[in-house]
Amino acid sequence: MISELLIVYISAMKSTSLNRVLIYTMLAIIVIATYITINSYYTQVAIYEEKEMFKLDCIANAVAYKISGEEHNNLVYTYPRPDLADSAHSDNRYKKIFEQMSMAKIMTKVPSEMYTIVKHPDESKFYKVINTEDKPWLDEIKVNSGKLGELYSKGGMIGRFETPQGTFMGALSPIMNKNMESVGVLQVNESFDSFLGKARDQVYFNILLSLVFIAIIGTLMFFSVKNILKKQQRLEIERANVEQLKTELFANISHDLRTPLSSIHGYLETLLLKKESLDEEQRERYLNTSLQSTKKLKYMVDELFDLSKIESKERKLSLANFDLAELVFDTINSFKVAAQEKGVELINHVKPGLTKVNADIELIDRVLHNLISNAIKYCHKNDKVEISTTETASGLMITVRDSGSGISAEDLPHVFNRFHKGKTSKQGTGLGLAIVKGVLELHHSTYNVSSELGKGTTFNFSLKKAE
């Protein structure tokens, strides 16, 4: 369409008077502006919708992970009929799960329903069990049952669906028991009207900028078309990036969770199959190994949840004045055992009393913890990790330096990317430095990293002086 308009425009310039050229130009600008407006609106709404669906899916996974499949299953078997709603609501198991879901709904600011679903064992019907919006019990779900059946065991995004109350978008995540079997699903919904209300202002703002830009350079049609096409290309790249991020996220999560899940499954299966032949020491060792794997799983999920809150700006700063030296001292002490086991020397150059800063102490503790942990991870025996500060005009520059294996020039620009693991990376979630980046950007801090293979790595970041 645009190429045809350019041909008309060039032909008009060659064969008609100036007035007619201006008329053609104005008509072309109006047509292009109309086309751009409509296309940009639907493209941007689609991008925001994909982002919102991705957010709902992350929320569903995080909340479902915290729900006990056994407790949820027992509730349904204890109160198997809708007329037992009052008894079910007074059950402590119901209250516990309802409170977990309600707290998650408040923290994530999901504007619509969040509820659990079970499938009838003898028929293809689905029932709502625990709902954050009202308190029915075992209400039959009469819409979207085909999609529910498809995603009941594995979870996923269900996109838009129609209900008597309107159009919604949602995501499902299975509720697992200790045997990693799905005993229900948790569904998180958002009304499409609510989503559009949030996205529309930004979409209209972007469209308005486009129209103003076109109007300002209306007499330079070729340049305006070129810039509009660039903008459309950026939108397409953003859409592709969202898809790639979603694909990489699922791939990395699946990869990182597979090892601890396999360990838990293997040891528990062994305990069940050989429970008569195992002595007490073996059983305890198997259970301890499974417990460590569950702790690793919990750590991964917690890091994902924390990063999601930080990057979505849901985590608000709680600023306070404190002495950074005390925080550094406490953090280093927490790593003494780990450092001694690797033969790494921890050196604290931060002097107390001269390092008052204004920041969120909990989040800065997380930054120091992640940087020191990362430094120790890449150190070998007799290496050093040093923490120091330098005064600047507006505050302090904090430095965490190690003499470990270093980072390659190829990997260095990507170290703050989520899930990035370079060629020299150790075992981990790949989220530690992404969380560091998110926290420092919340503080409007400057930060940088320098490194050389075989010579170590240096991280610097700034904090404001105490007010």
Steps between C-alpha positions, in 0.01 A plus 500: 500500500774748597709414193201573274455839669867581439460417130195730479690772686806482269282494189311805624827688554605430141177564315280746688506853638624591848145538636405156381823359647408656836152352477642156422747542785230595750274215387791256526585626849136464611476145360835399650412660834168312506669174410777552757249588774287189450793264452696645790199473731441130436871415495569669833187355662617153387846560649360623831260204504788255458691668781194489726440130421863426580460681834181305584679173418792585732258593779303175457819291513633679811170474695424139399848397617420618854168310527514154657344251260422260784314763704303617197413143401391409854273804515313388189463143630391622844231734363396346165174695449410867447264497798800442731640844419465638854687204650772525236547874557555446871764231441854616585634348177258713299593810697871438448474457121251788468738725694796399279304580184358827638844619610647415159211682330570812708876485443472446123203740459301257286172690445271200438445148624752247626357157574580130518334236282453123528380251241225252582657151492206334322395768252651780297380778728702762684419671829624815669624423849661800672432847355652831613200704377209323673443181698307241301602137533536253211323721245496338158694685227293506182732697271838421349491135614684383186800720573487400868516133406795561269705694758380330821817297556765735360361852541558789262337810353137474392478836322169678463176323589138607530283474813157642584688776685707598195834423331791382714860390451668252731766244580502162673758323716466145641479445877733212578506248783820359647518242220503784246154400375245763401200498740351826374591826333519863604355752254583870497275726291488861397205664325584619151338836573729547801803409288398743225448773758863465611646464151287760319664812645846387398377383159322831436807692616721312255251553218474872581877536480493335158233735371674810635823386345329446162330841521829680575678351203194480276677679212781244509298192414788272415668561836175459694430165331853384577465586871155345525629177352785501750251534780295209367818296477577576865152383595553176311838451667339558840236240419771254392698576816196424716457167324870421530500599869203277566661207318837547672334539839315170473806324358729627777252435779440146371875439479577638848211323669562164337806408711352554849167352393672190364698470823189530717307255283785247496564498873133494597434221252790304649362556850162365395634200306773398747355624827533155660864450402632847589644564844427816700822672392426444130142622535618814679764565233244462220254729675770763568604492135136545393463786749804678356354466151168649615692791655673555167163495322360750750803726452452496122130583526565774757763658271257493208228657714737768635628586152143519370404746775812713448474518120125573509570785747261341750775501763500847656815637664504536878774764528684555827835633623743230618870429536611292203801370695273312741308339214824400322637353825187290557490383138866396496453309826219298340747381232795417728432125513445472123818701432708294743382175341628624159814657645392849390601805707232762569644849556287789630644849435179684598556721805206551739361845571594654163258311277151629576270450200131542418357184338278197549711294740328170418558538126859623537566200723373286210738679260802442727396141564469424127828672406705336779339161436578536129859602574562200729344269242759603238799493737744221563718412798714796619297751299368817664169686512529865608227750585586871510340844467598832343336835576341684207332840470154355561574196714706182493637271232504141627744254345493119518820364346619138471813336363311202358462355154352815344247545219572480129468811283226318307287441812571827682230715327234242591574426867198698624260321263260257664591132459828589325765237571833547330754239402669522841176509702448287807177336608229752586169651394649774281282757681737639764651782295166576333359562850806718579432705186129536584569613859765755395273642229224539760751709700604695186855384570785489253670163467761330284707184475850437371679169471783310340528125466734354758536830690164552666194726486407838648143623560435867589173665597405834657270594788380840615624657822277494807260794513 
